[in-house]
Amino acid sequence: MKILFLTPPMIQLNTPYPATAYLTGFLLQSGFNAVQADPAIELVLKLFSKKGLTEIYEEIQKNSKNLHTQDSRSVLFFLKNISYYIQVIDPAIRFLQGNDPTLAMRIVSRDFLPEGPRFAAIQEGVSSADGDPISWAFGSLGIQDRAKYFVSLFVDDIADVIREGIDSKFEISRYGEKLAASAPFFGPLQEAVETSATLIDRYLDQLTIELIQKHQPNVVGITVPFPGNVYGAFKMAKKIKQISSQIRTLLGGGYVNTELRSLSVPKVFDYF
């Protein structure tokens, strides 16, 4: 028997949730065949890439008649500067991952990244004598931290584009949170899981297929510590059941221990 543990999208990316690591380590020590994966990070890396941004752009263009993109400053800026975004996305993500620290000087020059609406926050900060509005936060030597801050704003701009132009459920550290937070009924969450087919949903389905093909598990344990990754968990479980009804899916984590203590809806067990 092979066991696969997953942390579904979305969760705070720079603070990995430890549940799957602890469970995998414990089971390996106990003689089980166990492995873990982090679909939350993998989904972001797929989206925040040249290919991902290109498909985001194409999806917005395709659905522009059905979306109020003209009301979104983030979407309009992204569409106008798509070539610029595609040019810098891969090195920017490498820098955030710690794989290219030498890029920091170029980033803090303010000439490297396209500066969308999120960068307006810089000018709203406390001014200094030298005209640098964020020197109070980083000083003259905090080049790496300052660069990470700029790239974080860049990433937040793209997340705004995804949420406002493609999938209103998407945020950089939570996905479909309103569907699961203190939810008295399963219906709205189930309807979204069964009917939503945005670009993000399609990415998540493809990622699920890749994980199952790669690891060939008999059991998939999915942890949901927060409401913000419950939707992703059910979406992945649905796809797993479509791939093979023989794979047993298990749901655990803080959300289960709190929100689902008085669970009384049998339909939940269609997924787990």
C-alpha positions in Angstrom: 0.0 0.0 0.0 1.3 3.5 -0.9 0.1 6.6 0.9 0.3 10.1 -0.6 -0.2 13.1 1.6 -1.2 16.5 0.1 -1.6 20.1 1.2 -4.1 21.5 -1.3 -4.3 25.1 -2.5 -4.1 27.7 -1.1 -2.0 28.2 2.0 0.7 30.6 3.1 3.5 29.7 0.7 6.5 30.9 2.8 5.3 29.0 5.9 4.7 25.4 4.9 2.1 23.6 7.0 3.9 20.7 8.8 1.2 18.1 9.0 2.1 16.1 5.9 5.8 16.2 6.7 5.3 14.8 10.2 2.8 12.2 9.0 5.1 11.0 6.2 8.1 10.9 8.5 6.2 8.9 11.1 4.8 6.4 8.7 8.2 5.9 7.0 9.7 5.1 10.4 6.9 2.7 11.0 7.6 0.8 7.8 4.9 2.2 5.5 5.4 3.4 1.9 4.5 7.1 2.2 5.3 10.2 0.3 4.2 13.9 0.4 3.6 16.6 -2.1 2.6 20.3 -2.0 0.1 21.1 -4.7 -0.3 24.6 -3.3 3.2 25.6 -4.2 3.1 23.6 -7.5 -0.1 25.4 -8.6 1.5 28.8 -7.9 4.6 27.9 -9.8 2.5 26.8 -12.8 0.5 30.0 -12.8 3.4 32.3 -12.1 5.5 31.4 -15.1 5.8 32.5 -18.7 3.3 29.8 -19.8 1.0 30.5 -16.9 0.9 34.3 -17.6 0.4 33.7 -21.3 -2.6 31.5 -20.6 -4.0 34.0 -18.0 -3.8 36.7 -20.7 -5.5 34.5 -23.3 -8.2 33.5 -20.8 -9.0 37.1 -20.0 -9.1 38.1 -23.6 -11.4 35.1 -24.4 -13.8 36.0 -21.6 -13.5 39.8 -21.8 -17.1 40.2 -22.9 -18.4 38.4 -19.8 -16.1 40.2 -17.3 -16.0 43.7 -16.1 -12.3 43.9 -16.7 -12.7 47.6 -17.7 -13.4 48.3 -14.0 -10.2 46.6 -12.8 -7.0 48.7 -12.7 -5.0 45.5 -12.1 -6.4 43.7 -15.2 -6.0 46.7 -17.5 -2.4 47.3 -16.4 -1.6 43.6 -16.9 -3.1 43.5 -20.4 -1.2 46.6 -21.4 2.1 45.3 -20.0 1.8 41.6 -20.7 5.1 41.4 -22.6 6.9 43.0 -19.7 5.3 40.6 -17.2 6.2 37.5 -19.3 9.8 38.8 -19.7 10.5 39.1 -15.9 8.2 36.5 -14.3 10.6 33.6 -14.3 13.7 35.4 -12.9 11.4 37.2 -10.3 10.1 33.8 -9.0 13.7 32.4 -9.0 14.7 35.3 -6.8 11.8 34.7 -4.4 12.9 31.1 -4.1 16.4 32.1 -3.2 17.9 30.8 -6.4 19.2 34.1 -7.8 20.0 36.6 -5.0 22.2 38.6 -7.3 19.1 40.0 -8.9 18.3 42.1 -5.9 20.2 45.2 -7.1 18.3 45.2 -10.4 15.0 44.8 -8.6 15.5 47.7 -6.1 16.5 50.0 -9.0 12.7 50.1 -9.7 13.4 49.6 -13.4 13.1 45.8 -13.5 9.5 45.0 -12.5 6.3 46.3 -14.0 4.7 48.3 -11.2 1.0 47.8 -11.1 -1.6 49.2 -8.6 -0.1 47.4 -5.6 3.0 49.5 -5.9 1.0 52.6 -5.0 1.3 51.5 -1.4 5.0 52.5 -1.5 4.2 56.2 -2.2 1.7 56.1 0.7 4.4 55.2 3.2 6.2 57.5 5.6 8.5 59.8 3.6 12.2 60.4 4.5 14.5 63.3 3.9 16.1 61.6 0.8 12.7 61.1 -0.8 12.8 57.3 -0.2 9.3 56.4 1.2 10.4 53.0 2.5 13.8 53.7 3.9 12.3 53.6 7.4 11.6 49.9 6.8 14.7 48.7 5.1 17.4 51.3 5.6 20.3 51.6 3.2 21.6 48.0 3.6 18.4 46.0 3.4 18.8 45.3 -0.3 17.6 41.7 -0.2 14.6 42.4 2.0 13.6 45.5 0.0 13.9 43.4 -3.3 11.7 40.7 -1.8 9.1 43.3 -0.8 9.0 44.6 -4.4 8.7 41.2 -5.9 5.9 40.4 -3.4 4.0 43.4 -4.6 4.6 42.2 -8.1 3.1 38.8 -7.2 0.2 40.4 -5.4 -0.6 42.4 -8.6 -0.8 39.2 -10.6 -2.9 37.5 -7.9 -5.3 40.5 -8.2 -5.4 40.0 -12.0 -6.3 36.3 -11.5 -9.0 37.1 -8.9 -10.6 40.0 -10.8 -10.2 38.7 -14.3 -10.5 34.9 -14.1 -11.5 33.3 -10.8 -13.0 35.4 -7.9 -12.2 32.5 -5.5 -8.5 32.9 -5.9 -6.1 34.6 -3.4 -2.4 34.1 -2.9 -2.8 32.4 0.5 -6.4 31.1 0.3 -8.7 29.7 -2.3 -12.5 29.7 -2.1 -12.3 30.6 1.6 -15.8 32.1 1.8 -17.3 28.8 0.7 -15.9 27.0 3.7 -15.5 29.6 6.5 -18.2 28.8 9.2 -20.4 27.3 6.4 -23.7 26.0 7.8 -24.5 24.0 4.6 -22.4 21.9 2.3 -24.5 22.9 -0.8 -22.7 26.0 -1.9 -19.3 24.4 -1.6 -20.4 21.3 -3.4 -22.0 23.3 -6.2 -18.8 25.2 -6.7 -16.7 22.0 -6.7 -19.0 20.4 -9.3 -19.6 23.3 -11.6 -16.6 25.7 -11.5 -14.3 25.2 -14.5 -12.0 28.3 -14.5 -8.4 28.2 -15.7 -7.3 27.7 -12.1 -9.7 24.7 -11.7 -8.3 23.2 -14.9 -4.7 23.7 -13.6 -5.6 22.0 -10.4 -7.3 19.1 -12.2 -4.1 18.6 -14.3 -1.9 18.9 -11.3 -4.0 16.2 -9.5 -3.7 13.9 -12.5 0.1 14.4 -12.6 0.4 13.6 -8.9 -1.6 10.4 -9.1 0.2 9.2 -12.2 3.6 9.9 -10.6 3.0 8.3 -7.2 0.3 5.7 -8.0 -1.1 5.8 -4.5 -3.7 3.5 -2.9 -4.5 6.1 -0.2 -4.5 9.9 -0.5 -4.5 11.9 2.7 -5.4 15.6 2.3 -4.9 18.1 5.1 -7.1 21.2 5.5 -5.8 23.3 8.3 -7.8 26.4 7.2 -11.0 27.2 5.3 -8.8 28.7 2.5 -7.8 25.2 1.3 -11.0 23.3 1.8 -12.3 24.0 -1.8 -9.0 22.8 -3.2 -9.2 19.6 -1.2 -12.7 18.7 -2.4 -11.8 19.7 -6.0 -8.7 17.4 -5.9 -10.7 14.6 -4.3 -13.3 14.8 -7.0 -10.7 14.4 -9.7 -9.0 11.5 -7.8 -12.3 9.7 -7.7 -12.7 10.2 -11.4 -9.2 8.8 -12.0 -9.8 5.7 -9.9 -12.7 4.9 -7.6 -10.4 2.4 -5.9 -8.2 5.1 -4.4 -9.2 5.9 -0.8 -9.3 9.6 0.0 -8.9 10.8 3.6 -9.6 14.3 4.9 -7.9 15.7 8.1 -6.4 18.8 9.6 -7.5 21.7 11.8 -10.6 22.5 9.7 -11.9 18.9 10.2 -11.2 19.0 13.9 -13.2 22.2 14.4 -15.7 23.1 11.7 -16.7 19.5 10.9 -17.2 18.2 14.5 -20.9 18.0 14.0 -20.9 16.9 10.4 -24.3 15.5 9.3 -24.2 15.7 5.5 -23.7 12.3 3.8 -22.7 13.9 0.5 -19.3 14.9 2.0 -18.5 11.2 1.9 -18.8 11.1 -1.9 -15.4 12.8 -1.8 -13.8 11.5 1.3 
